[in-house]
Amino acid sequence: MKTTSKNTTKENAQPVAKNKNAGHETDAFFAEPVDPVREGREQGLEVIRHLLIWMADAPTLEKRGLRATLALHCIRPDLIHGATLEQIGDHAGYTRQSIHKLARDFRDSMGLVQ
């Protein structure tokens, strides 16, 4: 679409906005100041919700406990005394491969880098 020197388009002869922020007056993103404490709480709650949903997405209580343990392993291994994935699998009665796959699923779901 070409514009003329009078800031109108040839196709519809509508004025072209000179201010690139025109039209944002009613947009809440631009109108309301951001409260960093509230924003931080909202982001933290979103992370907790996502974590709880991932842990609860298992059919049995035992598998939910396994997911909680794997989440701790990935986020705070010190809280489970540094247990390895192999040790977690042995204790829970799962193969090393299935434990590694579930840990990878958690990391992918949370956007964590291995």
N, C-alpha and C positions, 0 to 999 in steps of 0.2 A: 504494500500500500504506500503510495507516494503522498507526500504532503506538499502543499503549496506554501508560498512565502507568507501567507496570512494565517498560518497554523490551522488550516482546514484540510480534510482529506478530499481527494478528487471524487471518490466513489459516493460518499454520503454527505459531503459538505458540512460535517459536524466539526466544531472547534476541537483542536487537540489540546489536552491539558498541558499547561506550561510547568506546573508544579508536579513533580513526580510523586509526591505524597498526597496529592489531591484525592479525596474520597475516603481517607482513613480517619476522618474526624469521629465517626461513629464506631469505629473498630475498637473493641475493649483492649486489644493488645497495645494500641498506641495511646489510649485515653487514660487508663488506670496505671498508677505506679505499681511496681512489683515489690511486694514485701518479701525480702529474702528469707526470713524465718519461716513464713508460711509456705513459700515455694519449696524450701528445703524439707519441711515436714511432709508436704504432698509427695515429693519425690521419694522420700524414705518410706512412706506408706505404700507407694506403688511397688517398690522393691519387695517389701514384706509381703504384700498381697501375692505378687508373682511367685515368691519363694513358697508360701503356704499352699498355693494352688498346685505347684509342681509336686510338693511333698504329698498332698492329699490325693493326687491323681494315681492312686494305686488301689487295687481291689481289696486288700486285706490290711489289717493293722500291722502285721509283721513287715509287709512290704513298704508300708508308710514309714515305719521305723527305720528300715534300711535306707530309704530315700533321705530321711532326716540325717542319718549318719553320714551318708555320702555328701550331702550338702555341707555338713560340718567339716568333712575331710577337705572339700574344695575351698571353703571360705576360712575356716579357723581350725586347722588340724590339731592345734595345741589343746583344744577342748576335748578331743578324743585321744589324748596322750600320743599323738602322732601315729596312730594306727595306719598301716598301709592298706591299699585297696585289697591286696591279697589277704591280709589279716581280717579285714572286714568280711570278705567273701567266705573265708574259712569259718568264721564265727557264725555267719548267717546261713551257711550251707549252700552257697552259690559258687559257680565256677568263676575263675579269674576273668574269663572273657565276658561273662554277663555283667560282672561288677564294673569292668572297664567301660563297657558299652553304656551302662546306666550313668556312670560318672561323666562320660562324654556327652550324653544327652542333657545332663544337668548344665554342664558348661556351655553347650550350644544354646540351650533355652535361656540362660541368663546373659549370654553375650560375653562370657569370660574367655580370656585367652589362656590356652594351656601352658 
